[in-house]
Amino acid sequence: MSRSAPDLIRGLGLLVDGPVRWGERVGAGGPGIYVVEWPRPEPQAPIDHGALRAWLAHVPALRLDGAEPTPHELAARLASFWLPTETVVYVGSTTRSLRTRLAAQAATVLGDRRPNAGGHWLKTLEHLGQARVWWAATDAAEEYADALLEAFAAELGQPGALPFANLSSAAGRRAHGLTGSLLADEEPAPTAGGRPPGRPGTRVPGPTTSSRARSTAGSSRSGAPRVPLSGPASPPRRTRRAAPKTAPKAVEPAYLSAGGLAKVEAELADLREVQRPQVIGRVASARELGDLRENAEYHAAREEHAFLEGRILQLQDLVDRAVVVEGGGRNGLAALGSTVTLADLDAADAEMTITIVGTAEADSRAGRVSDRSPIGAAVLGHRAGDEIAVRTPAGERRYKVREVA
């Protein structure tokens, strides 16, 4: 078993306070970090199936890998992220009030966004009231939370590993397959006194250890398809309209040439295997220089890390949606992947050659024109000899298709 929650906090040079039971009042009103700790290692994830059934009923848009899950399927996915040798199940931070943040999280119904949905996977655990909360006051709450998650992963010997209820860190987001797990943020109707329910100023009910009360209250693809071109008691719920059951939003394909996909995959591999370890090393080295609040090198390294992780997510999304375009169109018609020579009918002897590509590969300087651009959209479906009109900000221009390859 890795170090306990208080030991992890002390390892950062902070003064640890606590514990209290989950849902009990925290005696700290300022900014800081906090850790939710299970009382003992559990070989099996203590998932509350009643809480999962209530979650699915409360949030009908919740999907697992794009499909509506059963409680058993949802439990199996959550359990796959449980760490049987660890007791730390969540790391959080706030730049405002620890007391307010923890009270808000404890009072939030599983599936709601408000008062605060941070660590909402905690609400899927049985007997959450037995969990302990430790905390430490610091003005550099976000920086120390990042450092605490890094220390947790280092103890496990698994870079990027997260406690059960943490879904993201400075190193990136967990690939868990759940979407739509929280209700859309709706503005609650005002009460007769004018104050919307669930806003600051309302009293948060006290905790209970009944799991039944809680439950009733509420990765990179190896390739792309190739296609032809053609615990605590919950506050009273706000009255809300039942969310209509709608089909999950279709994933928009990203059309790429085989070479374009290979280029994206090569950049993604370089970012993950070469640049990410280097940046993480710079963050760790800068953190050792001293006080994180005044450490300019540490903040610069963290910004670089955040930019890199954003680029990794962008490229991974592109690879996941990639549809490889092969060759040109059929029957001489211009399509994605076609190279088209156009004669400008408004300028004598002026010709240009363009290749029609998806938006991800568009580069006008290289003659690679998006199929959604005015000229790309106008050319699609035409053959040699056709005349087309293209609407541009400067007005309409006329072209004749000379050749389609």
N, C-alpha and C positions, 0 to 999 in steps of 0.2 A: 504494500500500500504506500502511496506517495505521502508527502507531508500533509498534516492537518491544515485546516483553514487558518487558524491563528499563526501557525508556523510559516505558512506561505506569506501572510501579511507582514510578519516580523522580518522575514527575509528581505523585504523591500525597504527596511529601515523605518517602518511606520509603527506607531503605538496602537496596538490592537485593543478593542473594547468589545464587551459582550460576554457571553451570548444571551440572546432572548429566543423564545420560541417563535416560529413563523407566525405572524399575525399579531404578536404582542408589540406594545409601544417601544420604540427605540429611543434611547435617551440622548439623541444627538440631533441638533437642529440645523447644522451647517453642512457644507459640501463634504464629500468623501467617497470611499469605496466600501462595498459590503460583499460578503460571501455567504451563500446559503449552503449549509452542510448537513448531510444525512447522518443520523446518529451512529451508523455502522455500515460497513460494506455489505452490499446485497448481491448474491450471485445471480438473481433474476430481477429484472426491472419490476418494481412494485406498481404496475400500471393499474389504475382504477377504471375498469370497463364501464361502470356506471357513468363516470365523468365523460368518457368518450362518447357514449350514446347521447348524453345531453348536449355535448359539443356538436355532434353531427346534426342533431335536431335543431339546434340554435343557429347553426351556420350552414344552410343547405348548399351553399356554393363551394364548400370545402372539397378539394380534389386531391387524390394521391396518384401521381404519375399521369395526370390528365383524366382520371376516371373517378367516379363516386365510390368511396371505399366502404367496406363493412367495418364495424367496430373491431373485429378480429384482425383485419388487414391493417387498420390504423395502429392498433396496439403492437403488432409485429414490427411495423416500421419504427415506431418510437423506441421499442425495446432494443432495436439494433444499435441505438446510440447510447445505451446505458453502459457505464463502465463498472464492472462488478468489483473491481479492487479499490475504487475511489469513493470518497465520501463527499467531496466538493461537487455540488450539482448546479451551482449558478454563481457567476461573478457579475456584479453590477456597480454602477457609479452614478453620481448626480453632482451637478455643479450648484445645486440649490440646497435642499434640505433632505438629509437621510431619513428623518422621521416621516416627512410628508411622502417621499418617494415610496418607502416600504409600505406605509399604510395604504397608498393608492394601489400598489401592485396587489396587496392582499385582498383588497375590496373589489377588484375587477373580475367580473364573471368571465369564465373561459369562453373565448370567442368574441368578446367585446374589446374595443380599442381603448375605452375610457373607463375609469380614470387613468390607468396606465397598464398596457399589455406586455410590458417587458417581462421576460422570463415566463411567458404564459404556459410553456410546457410543464412547469412545476405543478400546475393545477391538474395535470393528468396523473399525478402520483397519489397513491393511497396514504392516508394518515399524514398528510403534509404538515399538520400541526406539531408533529414531533421533530421536524427539522429545526436546526439552530441557525441563528443569524449572528455573524460577527461583522464588525465594521472598524474603520479607521478614518479619522478626520484628516482631510488634506484639501488644499486649494487646487492641486493638480490632479483632480479626480480622474479625468479621462486618460491621462498619461499613465497613472499608476494602475488603472484597470487593465490597460494594454499590457503593462509589465507583469501584472498578476496572471493574466492568461498565458503569456509567454512562459512564465515560471511554471505554471501548471503543466503545459505541454512538455517543457524540458524535464520535469520530474518523471513524466510518463515515457520519455524518450521518443515521442512522436510529434515532430514539428507540426503545428497547426491543429493539434488535438484540442477539443473543447469540452468543458463540463456539459452534462446532459442537457440543461435548459438554455445554454448559450447557442444561438443560431448563427452568430457572426463574430468576427474579431478584426483587428487591423490586417490580419493575413488573408481575409476573404470570408465568404459566406459558406455555410454548410450546405451540401447538396443533399437535401432530405426528401425532395419530391412532392412536398405539400404546397398547394397554392390555395388562395382564398380562405385561409384558416381564420381570418378575423373579419367581422362584419364591416361593411363600408361605414365610414365615419359620418354619422348623421347628426344634425343639430337637434337636440331634444326639445320638445315643446315646453314653453315656459309654464311655470306653476301659477296659481292664482296670485301669489305674492310677487310674481315677476322674476323670480330666480329660477333658472333652468335646473332641473334635478341633476345630481352628479357633478356639480360645479364646486369650486373651492368655497368653503363655508358650510357645506353639508357635513353632518356627523357620520363618521365611518363606524359601522357596527363592530362589536368586539369579536374576537376569534372563537372558533369552536374546533374541537379535534375530530368531529364527525365527518368521515369521508363521504357518507351518504348525503349529508347536508351540502357538501361541496358539489357532488356529482349531480344532484337534482337541482341545484341552483342554476344551475345553468350548465454528371461526370463525363469526361470527354468521349464523344463517339469515335470509333475507330475509322469510320468512313461515312459517306453521304450517299443518299439514293441517286442513282443515275437515271435520268429520264430523257426521252427524245424531246427536242425543242418544242415540237408542237405539244385545501385546508380551511381557510377562514370562511365564516358565514358571509354570503354575498348580500350587498345592499338590495333594496327593492328594485326590480327591473323597471326601466323606462318602458312606457307603452310605445311599441313600434309596430309598423306594418310588417307582416310576414314577407320575407324576401322571396320573390318569385324564383322558381327553379328554372334556370336557364342553362343551355348547353355551354360548356367551356369555350372560351374564345379560341378560334382557330389560330394556330401558329402560322405566322406569315413566312413563307419560304424566302431564303436568301440565295439567289441564283449566282453561281460562281463557275468559272471555267475550272478544268482539272488543275491547271497551273496556278490559278488564283487560290484554290483551296489548299494546295500544297504550300503556297507561300504563307497563308494564314496559319496553317498548322505548324510550320517551321518557326514562325515568330512566337506562337503560343508556347512551343516547347522551350525556346530560348528564354522566354520570360519566366517560365516555371522552374526550369532546371539550372539556369545560369544566373539570371539577374535577381530572381527572388532571394536565393540564399545570400547573395552579396549584399542586397539591401537590408535584409534581416540582420546580417552581421554588423552593418554600419549602425543600425538602430541600437543593437546591444552594446556596441562599443561606446556610442555617444551617451547611452544611459549611465554607463559607469563613470562618466566625467563629473557627476554630481547632481545637485538639486534640479529636478526636472522642470520646475517652474521657470528657471532662468537659463535653461540649457538650450541655446540657439541651435547647436549642432543636432541635438536630439529632435527638436521640432522640425528641422529641415529634413532629417532622415525619415521621420514619420510621414511628412508630406510626400516625399519621394515614394515611400512604400505604399501610401494610399493611392497615388497616381498609378503605380504599377499594378496594384490589385484591381483597380478599375479597368485598366486596359486588358487584363487577363479575363475578367468577366465579360467584357465586350467581345473579345475574340472567341471565347468559349461559346457565347450565345450565337455568334456567326457560324461557327462550326456545327453547332447543334441544329441550326435551321438550314444548313447548306443543301442545295440541290444542284448537282453538277450538270452543266450545260455541255452537250457534246455536239460538235460540228455545227453546220448551218441549217437553214430552214429547208422545208420540203417543197418540191415543185417550183423551185426558183423564187420562193417567197422569202422576204427578209424576216428574220426572227432573231431571238437572242442568240448571240454567237456569230451572227452573220457579219461579214465585212462588206460594206456598201460604198460604191463610188457614186457621188452625186454631182451633177452639173448645176451651177447656180444660174437660173434663167434671168435673173436681174443683173447679172454681171457677166459680160461676154468672156468666154474662154476660162471662166473660173470653175475649178473643180475641187472637190475634197473627198477624202476617203475616211470613213468612220467604221468602227467596230461597235456593235450594239451589245452592251453588257448589263448585268444587274447593277443596282446602285452601289453595292459594296466594292465593285471594281472600277467604278467610273473615274476617269482621269482625262479631262478634256484636252490637256496639253499633249497627251500621248494618243489622242484620237479615239479614246475609249469612252463612248457616250452612253449614258444611262437610258434604259428603255422607258424611263419616266420623264426624261427631259423632253422639251417640245419637239426637237428634231428626231430624237430616238423614237418617240411615240408615233410621230407622223410617218416614219419610214416603215414601221412594222406592218407586215402583211402585203407589202408592195413588191413588184418584180421589175426587172429591167424594162425600160420604156415608159413606165408610169410617171406621171407628174404629180407632185405633192405640194401642198401649201403648209408652211410652218409659221405659226403665230409666235412672234418674239416681242420683247418689250419695245423694240425699235419699229415694230410694224410687221406686216405679213411679208414673207419671202417665198418665192416659188423655186422648186428644184425639179430636175428630171433624174430619175434613177438610171444610171448608165450600166451598172453591173452589180450583181449580188453574188457573193461567194461564201 
